[in-house]
Amino acid sequence: MTTESPRWYTSSYSENGGQCVAVATNLAATTGTIPVRDTKNPTGPALGLHADVYAAFVTGIKDGGFNTL
């Protein structure tokens, strides 16, 4: 068990429109997970993604796999 606190950050590519997520990648080494939360609700729940799942998600975004237009 880790006592390290998540260090939340939002991508510099995020526009300030309020539709963002924050991630805490500093916990990956100690827990194997990347917490993700809604920036509009910073005290709300966080989704803990396994590091490999988070990496695949980021790759999918970069490759345009989630475009809905």
N, C-alpha and C positions, 0 to 999 in steps of 0.2 A: 504494500500500500504506500502511496506517495502522499506527502503533505504539501507538495508543490502546488501553488495556485496557478490557474490558467492565466496566461497573458494574452488577452483578446486583442485582435486587430482586424481591420476591414481593409480589403484590397484598395490600393491607390487608384485602381481603375474604376472603382465604384463611383457613380454619380451621387450627388447629395439629394437623391429623390426619396430616400427612406425605404427603398426596397432592397436592402442589403443583408448579408449575413456576416457574422464575425466568427473567426476561428481562433483556436489556441493551439498552435502547432508545437509549443514548448513541451507539451505532455506526451508527445509521441514516443520519445525514448524511454520514459519510465512506465507508461501505461499501455503503449501500443495503439492508442486511440487519439483521434483528433476531435475535440468537442466543437460543435457548430451551433450557433444560436442566432436568433432574429435580433437585429440591431434595434428594432423598435421596442423590444421587450427584454432588456438586459438582465432583469432579475428572474426571467421566466426559465423554462426548462432548456436544456441543451441536448442535442443529439450527439452521441458518441460514435463516430465512425471509425472502423478499423483503419489503420494508416494506409494499407494497400487499397482499400475501397475509396478512401479520400483521394489518393493519388490517381486512381482510375477516373474518378469524378472530375478532377481538375484537367486531366488529359482530354476527357470528353468535351469539356467546355472549350478548351483551346482548339480542339479539332472541329468545333462547330456542331457537335452532335446534339446539342440541346436547342438549336434555333427553332423557333415556332413560327417564324414569318413565312 
